[in-house]
């Protein structure tokens, strides 16, 4: 195990556990689950994403840069980056998911997420978070209805990462990728859920919201 990174072990052990469950080898799957913590502790650090110290400050800075932009295109780029960053922070979405998510009642739905799964996040317990998501989606729908930056070819993931990285650096934030917002989400969302559920149940719910199945993934994110 010491030859492999934490991320490599997590991905492969989860895949193996699922494979043996499908094959009807529940004893082997349970053994993998039981030994997970011990094996994971021997892995090399994988350079995983770390949370921003002040994620909202990073997001606000993107908005400020949009408002102070000297050209229309620059304003659109920073505005779109602000929206993407906001949605990542509010929903824990991966970068590739922010363009697909929508609100259905009190739930945020992310279709065709990683592995083809549809993620559903029930925010009935967090109305303020839900309203902020709706506000950002309304902004995107109105502001970019006829703008070139709304075209995927005009605003790609690498543009977003570059703008976000430079903005974070200007604020003295450590850059470990936009996935940092997903970590911030996990940390803060866990505390929200804990207001009405046990730690175990909160970890179960957060794991589902993050699009995973193993409960240790919740702990992996929120203890980053």
C-alpha positions in Angstrom: 0.0 0.0 0.0 2.9 2.4 0.7 3.7 2.4 -3.0 0.4 4.0 -4.0 -1.2 7.4 -3.3 -4.3 7.9 -1.2 -6.4 8.7 -4.2 -5.3 5.6 -6.1 -6.1 3.4 -3.2 -9.6 4.9 -2.7 -10.6 4.6 -6.3 -9.3 1.0 -6.7 -10.6 -0.3 -3.3 -14.1 1.1 -4.0 -14.1 -0.5 -7.4 -13.0 -3.8 -6.0 -15.6 -3.8 -3.3 -18.3 -3.0 -5.8 -17.0 -5.8 -8.1 -17.1 -8.4 -5.4 -20.6 -7.4 -4.3 -21.9 -7.7 -7.9 -20.2 -11.1 -8.1 -21.9 -12.3 -4.9 -18.6 -12.4 -2.9 -19.9 -10.4 0.0 -17.3 -11.9 2.4 -14.5 -10.5 0.3 -16.3 -7.1 -0.1 -16.8 -6.9 3.7 -13.1 -7.7 4.2 -12.0 -4.9 1.9 -14.4 -2.5 3.8 -13.1 -3.7 7.1 -9.4 -3.2 6.2 -9.9 0.1 4.4 -8.7 2.4 7.1 -5.6 0.4 7.9 -4.6 0.1 4.2 -5.4 3.8 3.5 -3.2 4.9 6.4 -0.2 3.4 4.7 -0.7 5.2 1.4 1.4 8.1 0.2 -0.2 11.6 0.3 -1.9 12.2 -3.1 -1.7 16.0 -3.1 -5.5 16.1 -2.6 -7.4 19.3 -2.7 -7.4 21.4 0.4 -10.2 23.8 1.3 -9.9 27.5 0.8 -9.4 29.4 4.1 -12.0 31.9 3.0 -14.0 30.6 0.0 -16.5 33.3 0.0 -13.8 35.9 -0.2 -12.4 34.2 -3.4 -15.9 34.2 -4.9 -16.5 37.9 -4.0 -13.2 38.8 -5.6 -14.3 37.2 -8.9 -17.4 39.3 -8.8 -15.4 42.4 -8.1 -13.1 41.7 -11.0 -16.1 41.3 -13.3 -17.5 44.6 -12.2 -14.2 46.4 -12.7 -13.3 44.7 -16.1 -12.3 47.0 -18.9 -13.7 44.9 -21.8 -17.0 43.1 -22.3 -15.3 39.8 -22.8 -13.2 40.1 -19.6 -16.3 41.0 -17.7 -18.2 38.0 -19.0 -15.3 35.6 -18.2 -15.0 36.8 -14.6 -18.8 36.8 -14.2 -19.0 33.2 -15.5 -16.2 32.2 -13.2 -18.0 33.8 -10.3 -21.1 31.7 -11.1 -19.2 28.5 -11.5 -17.3 29.0 -8.3 -20.5 29.9 -6.4 -22.2 26.7 -7.6 -19.2 24.5 -6.7 -19.2 26.0 -3.2 -22.9 25.8 -2.7 -23.5 22.3 -4.0 -20.1 20.5 -3.9 -20.4 20.0 -7.7 -17.4 19.0 -9.8 -16.3 21.5 -12.5 -17.9 19.3 -15.2 -21.2 19.3 -13.3 -21.9 23.0 -12.9 -23.3 23.4 -16.4 -25.8 20.6 -15.9 -27.2 21.1 -12.5 -30.7 22.4 -11.9 -33.2 22.9 -9.1 -36.3 20.7 -8.7 -38.4 21.8 -5.8 -36.1 21.7 -2.7 -33.5 19.6 -4.5 -30.5 20.3 -6.6 -30.2 17.7 -9.3 -27.0 16.9 -11.1 -27.6 14.5 -14.0 -25.0 12.3 -15.6 -22.3 13.1 -13.0 -19.2 11.0 -12.6 -19.8 7.4 -13.5 -23.1 8.3 -15.2 -24.9 8.7 -11.9 -27.5 11.4 -11.1 -26.7 13.2 -7.9 -29.6 14.6 -5.9 -29.0 17.0 -3.0 -32.1 17.7 -0.8 -31.7 21.2 0.6 -35.0 21.4 2.4 -33.0 21.7 5.6 -30.9 24.6 4.2 -33.3 27.1 2.5 -30.7 29.9 2.4 -28.2 27.7 0.5 -31.0 26.6 -1.9 -32.0 30.2 -2.5 -28.4 31.2 -3.3 -28.2 28.3 -5.8 -31.5 29.6 -7.5 -30.1 33.1 -7.6 -26.9 32.0 -9.4 -28.9 29.9 -11.9 -31.2 32.8 -12.6 -28.2 35.1 -13.1 -26.7 32.6 -15.6 -30.0 32.2 -17.4 -30.5 35.9 -17.8 -27.0 37.3 -18.1 -25.7 34.8 -20.6 -28.7 34.0 -22.6 -27.1 35.5 -25.7 -23.5 35.9 -24.8 -20.6 34.1 -26.5 -19.0 33.1 -23.2 -22.0 30.9 -22.6 -20.7 28.7 -25.4 -18.5 25.8 -24.0 -15.9 26.6 -26.7 -15.6 30.2 -25.4 -15.3 29.3 -21.7 -13.6 26.0 -21.0 -12.5 24.4 -17.8 -8.9 25.5 -18.2 -10.0 29.2 -18.5 -12.0 28.8 -15.3 -9.1 27.2 -13.5 -6.7 29.8 -14.6 -8.9 32.7 -13.6 -9.7 31.1 -10.3 -6.1 30.2 -9.6 -4.9 33.8 -10.2 -7.7 35.2 -8.1 -7.0 32.9 -5.2 -3.2 33.6 -5.4 -4.0 37.4 -5.2 -5.7 36.8 -1.9 -2.9 34.6 -0.5 -4.9 31.4 -0.8 -3.1 28.1 -1.4 -4.0 26.7 -4.8 -4.8 23.0 -5.0 -7.5 23.2 -7.7 -11.1 24.3 -8.0 -11.9 21.0 -6.1 -11.2 23.1 -3.0 -14.7 24.4 -3.2 -16.0 20.8 -3.0 -14.0 20.3 0.2 -15.3 23.5 1.6 -18.8 22.3 0.8 -18.2 19.0 2.6 -16.9 20.6 5.7 -19.8 23.2 6.0 -22.6 20.9 4.8 -21.7 18.2 7.3 -22.2 20.8 10.1 -25.6 21.7 8.6 -26.8 18.1 8.5 -25.5 17.4 12.0 -28.0 19.9 13.3 -30.7 17.3 12.9 -28.9 14.0 12.4 -26.3 11.8 14.1 -22.7 11.9 12.9 -23.1 8.6 11.2 -26.3 9.6 9.4 -24.7 12.9 8.5 -21.7 11.1 6.9 -24.1 8.8 5.0 -26.1 11.7 3.6 -23.0 13.8 2.8 -21.4 10.8 1.0 -24.5 10.5 -1.2 -24.5 14.2 -1.9 -20.9 14.1 -3.0 -21.8 11.3 -5.4 -20.0 8.5 -3.6 -21.1 5.3 -1.9 -18.5 4.6 0.7 -19.2 6.5 4.0 -15.4 7.1 4.5 -15.5 9.4 1.5 -17.4 12.0 3.6 -14.8 11.8 6.2 -12.0 12.0 3.6 -13.4 15.3 2.3 -14.4 17.0 5.5 -11.2 16.1 7.3 -8.9 17.4 4.5 
